[in-house]
Amino acid sequence: MSKIIDNPFPTKYPGIMVVITAKKKGNKWYLTGKLKNTSGKTLTGYQPCTRTAKTADDLIICKEIVFTLESKLQSKKQSTADKDADNTVPVSPAGEKIQMAFEKVKAMDPKKIHGAWSRSTAVTARKYFERNILKVLIRCAEESYTQETSIRIQGRIRDIFRASKSGDSEAEDRTVFRHLQEAEKIYRCMDSQSEEPLPIFDFDFDTPNRNRKEQFKSFSQEDRLKIVDILKEMIANKPMVVKRMVAMFDAGLRTGEACAVQFENIREEVTPTGIRYGLYCVEGQEDPANKGKVTKLLKTANAYRTVLFSSWGYGMICRCNQLAPETPSDTLPVTSAALCKEFRGIMEGIGITPQNIQLCWQENGGPKIELTASSVLLDAQISDYILRRDRASRWKTSAA
């Protein structure tokens, strides 16, 4: 069943509108918006925007689709304007210095850009800087340290963020703050490599992120024991789910990583006192672009790591393996969406709802979870965040 929602939505660009088609699959509606001109012809070069909704005429979701497509329009127009500016405005001597300094940094070992960065962080930050910030600095080299230049740099980062994500102002501010911090470190490195001092730029950003409080990171000991009991009860009926939950709760794996664990590769170790535990080398996760399949490409270089299963965790894995042995496969028996849904049930079983967690996060300066987000996204945010960070909190406490 599908239908076109009445009255195309206008955009802030004259002559361009958004036409949204609603199609029902199961008990969900899939709303897809396309950019069209007044004659009804679809604009080329723009991917449709699809969102899920409970009803075909969900106005909030429709507005979100319109906002997303407008952002894509704005980003493309800005990109075209930037290219035109690059082709028409000559580079100043100060701009040439900036360009030459960056070429030296580009030729460096990425890890030497900033001592605290891993290679993957440095490479990612440098690519973002080159694509999105460097040209702004070169064009503004003569203006240098002015408020207008700072606003222009921040505006460029915001435009890129808005073109790919919905209007989450808190997430947008965090993104701007992070990229400005990275840009400042790269620019300092450029200045150290330059034969002459480079122009001074303001990468500062007044944001509450500077003084963020610790977010919700751990369960009470009472709740932990409840989770352990629930997992034990689940073994008989859902051993494949339980061992992946244990991989998150006990070894600190991300949701996608837990789904892709090759449990037969967990290496058993024994302490001098006879206590068994397990070691596992993380080398795969659920493919974000192809759900239900395994990819060897992890989130960062540091994600390729060896994790430890405690005596309890390793024992739980062994019990599950006896009930449900697995063979290596590119297709996952348990997906991250299914795992997150199971975890949500456990949370509600011990009296912790998503709303409780959201309230706790916000009271402690944490990021807001959008209530309009799909249940799968909400589940993923909760499980991936809470289980892993509870484990980190336990280990930090025990180490202290």
N, C-alpha and C positions, 0 to 999 in steps of 0.2 A: 504494500500500500504506500503510495507516495502522493504528495500534492504540493503545489506552489503556494506559499503563503501570500495572502492578498497584500496589495499596496507595497510595491518595492520601496526599500529604505533609501532615502537620499543620503549622500555623503557631503562633506564640506567642500568637495570639488565640483564645480558646476558641470552639468552634463554627464555625471557619473553616478550610478546608483548601485545598490546591492540587491540582488534577487535571491531569495532564500527558498530552497526546496526542502521539504520535510519528508523523510522516508522512515517507515516503521519496520523494525526488526525485533521480533519477540515482544517484550513489553517496553522497549525503548524507542524513542524517536531520534533519528540522526538528521540534524539540520545542517545543510550545506549552502554556503553563500558564495555567489560569484559576482564579480564586478562586470557591469554592463553599461553601455552608453544609452542615451535616450531612445535610440531606435531598437534597442533590445539585443544588440550585438555584444557578445562576450569579449572583454578586453584580453588580448593575448599577453603572455609573459607574467601572468599572475596565477598562482595556484589557488584553487578553491579553499575555503575555510570550513571545516566540519566540526561540529560540537554535538554532544549527546544531551538529550532533554527528556523530561517525563511527559511533556505534552508537545504537540506540534506547533503551538502558538506561544511558546515560552518567550516572553518579551525580553527578559533579562539576557537569555542566551542569544537572542537575535541581536541585541545591542552589542553584546560582546563580539559577535561575528563581524558586525559593521565596523566596530572599533579596530579589530585586527586587520581587516582589509584596508581600512583607511590608513593604518600605520604602514602597511606595505606600499601603498601609493606614495605616502610621504617619503618613505625611505628611498624609493626609486627616483622620485623627483629630486631629492637631496643629492643622491649619488650622481645623477646627471648634471646637476648644478656644480658639484665638486669637480667633475671631469672637465666641464666647460671652463671653470675657473683655473684649473691646472693648465689648460691649453692656452689660455689668454693672458694670464698674469705672469710676468717674468719673475724668476726667483731672485731674491735679493742676496747680497753677499753674506748677510747673517744667516739667511735660509740655506745657502750653500754649505756653510760651516756645520749647520745642524745635519744636513744630509750626509756630509762626509763623516761626521762623528758617528752617525748611526751605522754607516757601512762598516766602520771598524768594529762596532759592537756586534754587528751581524756576523762578522767573521770570527768572533771569539767563541770559546767553549761556553755554551749557555750557562753552565753552573757557576761561571766566574762573574756573571752579571751581578748576582747578589748571593752572598754566602749562605743564607738560610734557605734558599730555593733549591728544590730538586730539579733535575734536568727537565722533566716534563712540565713543571710549573714555569720554568724560565722560557722554554720554547713556546709555550702557549701565550705567555705574557708578551713575548717579543713579537709574535705574529699579530696579536691584537693591536699592539702599539704601531706596528708598521702599516697595517691596513686602515686603522681608524683614527690615530692620533698624530702620527708623524706629519702628514700633509697639513693638518691644522697648524702645527707648530712652525712648519716651514713658511706657510702663508702669513703667519702672524709674527714672524721673527723680528720685524722692525718695531712692532708694537710692544712686544715682550711683556713685561710685568704690568698688566692692566686688568681691571675687573672684567672688561669686555672679552678679553682673550680667555680668561678663566671660564666665563659663562659659555663661550663658544666651544671650548673643549668638553665641558660637562654636557652641553646640548648635543654634541655629536654622540656621546656615549648613550644618552637617553634615547635619541632617535633610533639607534641600533637595537636597544633593548625593547622599545615599544613596537618595533617592526616584527619581532619574533614572539612576544609574549603579551598577555592581556594586561589591563591597567592595574597592576599591583604596585602601589606607590612605595610601600616599604621595601619590597624586593628591588624596585628600581633604584632606590637610594643606596641600598647595600651594594648593588652592582656598580653604581657610579663611584662609590667610596673605594671599592676594591680595585677598579681599573685605574683610578687616580693614584692610589698607593703604588701600584705596579709601574705606572708611567713615571712617577717621581724617581723610583729606584733605577729604572732604565736610563732616564735622562741624566741622573747623577753619574752613572757609568759612562755615558756618552761624553759628559763634561770632562771626566778624568782621562778619556782617550783623546780628547781634542787638543791640538797644539795651542789653540787660543781659547780663552773662556767663552762659553756659549751664552746666549741671551738667557735671562732669568725668567722663568715662568712660575705661575702660582698653581700648584697641584693640590692645594688645600681644599677641604670640603667640610663645612660645618655640619656634622651629622651626629645623631645619638649613637651611631655604631661605635664611636670612640669609647663610649663608657657603657657598653652593653653589659648587662648582668649575665650571670651564668643561667643557661636555660635548663628546663626540666631534664634531668639526666638519669635519674635512678628511681627504682621502686623502693618501697619500704621492705624490710626483711620479711615482714609478714606476707606481703604481696608476692615476693619472690618464692616463698615456700608454697603459696597457693598455685603459682604457675607450674612449679615442679610437680605438684600433685596432679594437676590437670594433664600435663604432658604424659605422666605415667599412666593415667587412665586412658589416654588416647592411643597408646601403643598398639593395643589389640586390634583396633579398627582402622587406624590411620598411621601405620608405621612410617610410610614415605614422607608424610607431612611432618611427623614428630622429629625425625632425624634432621630435617632441614631447619626446623624451628630451633633445635638444639645447636645447630651450627651457628645460628645468629646469637642465641641467648648465651651460649657457653664459649664460643670461639670468636664472636664479634664480626661475623661475615655480613656483608650487605645482602639484601634480599635476593638480588639477581645472582650473586656469588653462591649463596646457599643453595639455590635451585640447581646450580650446575656442578655441585660437589661430586667428585668421583669417590664414593665412600670406600670402595675397595682399595683406594690409594692412601688411606689414612694409615700412617705407620705407627705401630704399637711400640711404646717405650716403657721401661720398667725402672722405677727408682731403686736405690740400694736397699730400701726397706720393703720392696715388693709391691709398691703401688703402681698400677698400670695407668697410663695416659696415652694420648694420641697426638701426633704431629701431622699437619697437612699443608702441602704447598698449594696455595691458591693460584689457579692458572686458567680460569674460565668463568663466564657468567652468562646469564640469559641475554641474548642479543636484543638490545633496545629497539632495533629497527626490524626485527623479525621474531616477534614474541613466540616463545615455545621452543626456540632453537638455541644452540650453544654457540658462543663466540669466544675466541681466545684473546680478544682485545679487551683489556680491562680499563677502568676509569682513568687511572694514572699509573706512572711507572712504579710508584710505591705500593700499588695494589697487588703487585706480584710479590707475595710474601709468604712466610711460613707461620701458621697459626697453631695454637695449642688447645687441645681438648682436655679438660680436667678429667680426673678419674671418674667423676659422675657422668660427665658428658660423653666420654669414650664408652663407658658402660652402657649408656642409653643407645648409642649408635650401634653397638654390637647386638643388643637385644632387637633393635629394629631390623638390622641386616639379617638376622636369623628368620624373622617373620616375612621380610620382603627383600630378598637379595636383588641387586640390580646389576645390569650389564652396561658397559659404556655405550652411549648413544648420542647422536646429535639432536635428538628430540627429547625434551624434558618431560619426565613423568608428572612433575608438579611445577606449575608456572608461578611466577612472582605474584600475579594477581590472585591465584588460588591460595597461595601461602599467606598473603596479606589479609585475605578474607578470614582465614582460619584464626589468625592472630587477633583480629578484631573481636571474634567470638570469645577468645580467651580473656581479652581485656574486659569485655562486658561481663564475663563470668565472675570476675573478681571485683566487679563494681566500678571499673574505670571506663568511662565513656569518652569518645572523641572530644565531646564538649568540655569534659573535665580537663583533659590534657591541653586543649586549646586555651582555656582560661588560665591554666597554670603557666603555660608558655608566655602568654601576653603579660601576665602580672610580673614575670621575671625578665621582660625585655625580649622575649623570643619572637620569631616571625609569625605572622598571622596565617592561619589556615582558612582559605576561602570557603565559606559555607556553600557556595554555589558550585564548588568543585565536584567532580564525579566521585562516587563512592570508592572506585578503584584507586583514584589519586589520593583520596583522603586516607584510605587504608595503608597505602604505600608510605605516605608521609609519617604515619604513626609507627608502623612496624619497623621500617628502616631506621627511623630516628631513635625510638625508645629502646628497642632490644639491644642494639649495638652500643648505645651510650650507657645503658645500665651496666653492661659488661665492663666497659671502660671505667665506670665509676667504682665498681666492686674491686677491680684490680688496683686502682689507685689507692683506695682505702686500705686494702690488705697490705700494699707495699709500704704505706705510711706506718 
